Amino acid sequence: MEEQERALVVDEILCKTYGAPFVPFSTRDPLSEMVNALLSHRTKNPVTRAAYQRLREVYPSWEEVIEAPTDQLEQTIAAVTYPEVKAPRIQEALRQVKARNDGELALEFLADMPVRAARDWLEDIPGIGAKTSAAVLSFSRLRLPALVVDTHHLRVAQRIGLVAPKASLDKAATQLQAYLPEDWDGQRVYDSHQGYMRHGQRVCHWNHPECQNCVVKHLCDYARKA
């Protein structure tokens, strides 16, 4: 079985197992999703949600975030990991969006671009890599077919053998996106991410994976070796 075929068979099984289609968890505009994604790096989801809510309470507009003293912004998002890095990074990302979009603080125009071009546009902003660019396009209300690959998704793909054991998150994301049919819409690509992610959270744990309970163990290199 070729790797793309195996990837799609695994995808179908995981989506069926975990109940696709999945309801999107966010209805944010893409600029807001960009800020949320930057906050979320190496931070648990409940902490990210609380920090984002606090940020919006203190600074109701993104212009206010840009103009805020960086040390005060850092204090506002202090609950996340590395707030001293994320505060200036968020401000710079917002400045760049405004400067590159004729003074407008918005990212809706990305919907009119090919997905790869939209991701490249975002990834030119310091601090935005493959995971963040995909999150902006997929998790926001744009609902574009950009595959988000998080650490759970990556771990499942590596153990199955769909990407190299030491592949970086960015390299793996590119390879896994390439396996997906070009005619898949944003919902179907989102489902793919959710299926792999949920499997990583519930069965294919970082420590002591439950191979005996795995619905794709017959397709998994790690399970065969174990």
N, C-alpha and C positions, 0 to 999 in steps of 0.2 A: 504494500500500500504506500503510495507516494505521500510526502509530508503534508501537502495541501489537502489531499483527500482525508488523511487521518485527522488533521486539524478540524475539518468541517464535520466529520463524524463525531469527534469528541464534543464539538460545539453543540451539535444537535442533541446529543445525549444529556449534556449538562443543562441546556435550556429546558428540555422536557422534564428533567429531574427536579429543577428548582422553580418551575412554574412560569416560564416565559409565556407571553410578553410581560415584561416588568414595568410597573408604573414609574416614570421618572421621579426622582426624589427632589428635583429642583425646578423652579420656574423663573429663575433669575435671568435678567438680561445678561449678555455676554461680558460686559465690562465688570459687572458685579461678580460674575462667576470667575473672572480673572483674579480679582482681589481675593475671593474666597480660596481659590486654588493656591495662590501664593501663601496665604495664611496656613494652609493645610499641610505643607511640607513637613514630614516627620512629626506630625501632630495627630492625636486621635480625633475622630470625628466629633464627639461631643464637645471637646475642648475648642475645636475649630468653630463649631456653630456658636458657642457662647462668645468667643472672641469677635466673630463677625457681627453678631448682634450688638455687642458693646460698641464696636467701631461705628456702626450705623447710628446708634443712639447719641454718641458723642459728636460725630461728624455726619450730619444728615446728607451732605452732598460730597461728591468726589473732589470738587474744587477745594472744599474745606480740608480734605485730607492732604492734598498737595501743599496747601498753604500752612498747615499745622507745623509747629516746632517739632522736629523729629523726635526729640526726647519725650515730648508729651504723647506723641503717637505711639512710641515704644511702650510707654506705661499703659496706654489704653489696650494694647494687644499683649500685655505681659504674660497672659496665661499660655500662649503658644510657645513652642520651642524656638529658640533663637530670635526673640523679638527685636534684638539690637540689629540683626541682619534684615529681618523682614520689613521693619518700618521704613528704612530708606529705600529698600527694593520696591516696595509698593508705591511709594511716592514717585520714584523714577519711572516705573512702568506706566503710571498714570500720565506723567509729563510726556513720555514718548508717544503714547496714544494721542494725546492732544496735539502735539507738534506734528505728527505724521498724518493727522486726519483733519487738517485745515482748521485747527483750533477747537474741534468738537470732541468732547469726552464721550465717545460712544463707539461700539464695535459692531453694530448691526450690519454695516456694509460688508462684513466678511461673508454674509450669506450669499452674496452675489459673485463670490470668487470660487474657483475650484478648491476643493478641500485641501489639497497639497499646497496650493498657493496661499491659502488663508493660514495654514499652519506655519509656513515659512515666514509670513508677515509677523506673526506672533513671536516666533522663535528668534527673531532679530532683536527682541527686547531682552536686555540682560535679566537673567533669572528665570526665563521661561524656556523650558525644554519640551520634550515630546509629550510627557504626561500632562503638563499644564496646558499646552496648546490644544491637545485633544479634549481635555476637560472643558475648556472654554467653548469649544464647538459642539460637543456632545451633550454635556450636562446642562448648558444654558437652554433657553427657549428657542435657540436656533435649531437644535436637534439635527445637527449635521453628522454624516457617517464617518466620524473620526474615532478610532479605537483607543480607548483609555486602557493602559496596561499598568496596574499597580503592583505592589510587591506580592500580593496573593496570586494574582493572575500570572505573574512572571514565574513564581515558584511552581505552579501547576504545569505551565508550558515547558519549563526546564525538566521537570521530573518525567513528564510524558516523553520528552525527546523532540519536541517541536522546535526548540531553539537550543543553542549550545549551553552547556552547564554554567559557563562563566560569562554568558552574554550580558552586556549592560542593559539597563532598562530601556534606553533609547534605541539600541540596536534591535533588541527583542521586539519592541513596539513596531518598528518598521517592518520586520519580518512577519509578525503576526497579522499586521494590517494587510500585507501583500497576499496572505492566504485567503482573505475574504473576497467574495465575488463583488465585482464593481457595481452591480445593480442593487446591492443591499442598501436600504434606506437607513436613516439615522436610528430608528427604533430597533431594527434588526442588529445593527452594529452595537448599540447600547445593550441589547440582550446578550450578545456574545460576551461583552465585558462582565456583565452581571453574573452570568453562568460560571465563568472561570473564577471570578472573585469569590462567589459564595462557596464554591467547592473548596477553594483554598482556606476559607475561614472555618468551614464546618467539618471537612474531612482531611484534606491534604495539608495538615498543619506543618509549620516550620519544624517543630520538634514532635517526634512520634506520629507520623501520618497514619491514619486509620485505613491502611490498604485493604483490610478485610471488608470494609464497608464502601469501597470505592466502586462507582458504577462504570468507570472507564479503565479499570485495572487491566483488562484484556488488551488495551491499547497502549499501556504505559511501560516504558523502559525500566523505570525505577521499580515498579511492582514485580516485573519479571525477574529482575536481579535480586530483589529482596526475598 
